Amino acid sequence: MSDIFPQPKSVDSTLSDALGHYVYLLIDPRNGAVFYVGKGVGGRCFEHDYAEEGARKAARFAEIKAAGLEVKVEIVRHSMATKEEAFLVESAVIDVYGIENLTNKVKGHGATDFGRATLAELAARYAPEEAEILHRVVFVKLANTFKKGMSADALYEAARGVWNLSPETASKHNYVLALWEGLVLEVYQVASWQPANPAHYPTRIGKDLLPAHFMPRPGVRCTEFEGVVAADEIRKHYLGKSVRKQFDVGGQANCKYGPDVLS
């Protein structure tokens, strides 16, 4: 039915008052694909044909114009009272379409904390089972080096170094538990601990690792481990469980040794 009505070229005051704060989609008329999700008031949905808003989006506009067509605008939700409400709806819609399928530069407001996740992920975050530490382990916090959907190799690179640990002391520990927000993401069986080597971090060099991170200095050692993903029995014992009780509240340590146990 929407194709019966012509799309306006602008948003006048009467329409603007009716729309209030709204969330909208930009759609490629050639294939019906949504390529951008936005929020705004007034004529914001038409204010996008600018290169500074992103090369990918500008290129999409140029291709559509070259085909003699115009971008189609759909309103997902309108008449919202505040921009904060629009932020939440925009973020949810971006999550549904997937940022990788859009020309948006960033995920929506609050996506990291409250965005799309499986029920299993949310249960692990908010009501996790506490892990019983049965092995000699080293805890390493990945913090900003963890990215949802990262490859197994990238996760290993994030977990293996570079840590301020003594290779001699660390070598007494058989496993590494890679953590994010206090939850166990992966378990590695350690073959050896050694000084960190920049060649072992191809996905991180120039991003979160710099040459200085590999240079020991007073009070700081630059250590990494060599290892493999642990056996299934060990992984199942720890994966998705919480080790938050092993860290002091407000503590800043990004790695630490686990409690003394026999194995």
URWOVEN-V262469 format. One record per helix or strand of 2 or more residues. SS is the DSSP state (~ for helix, > for strand). FROM is the first residue (numbers start at 1). TO is the last residue. Records with the same first field share a line. If there is no record, write none. Layout:
# URWOVEN-V262469
SS->FROM-TO + FROM-TO
This chain:
# URWOVEN-V262469
~->2-4 + 13-19 + 44-46 + 51-53 + 55-66 + 83-97 + 99-101 + 111-114 + 119-126 + 143-145 + 152-160 + 167-170 + 198-200 + 211-214 + 232-238 + 244-246
>->20-28 + 33-40 + 72-80 + 137-141 + 175-180 + 183-195 + 223-229 + 255-257
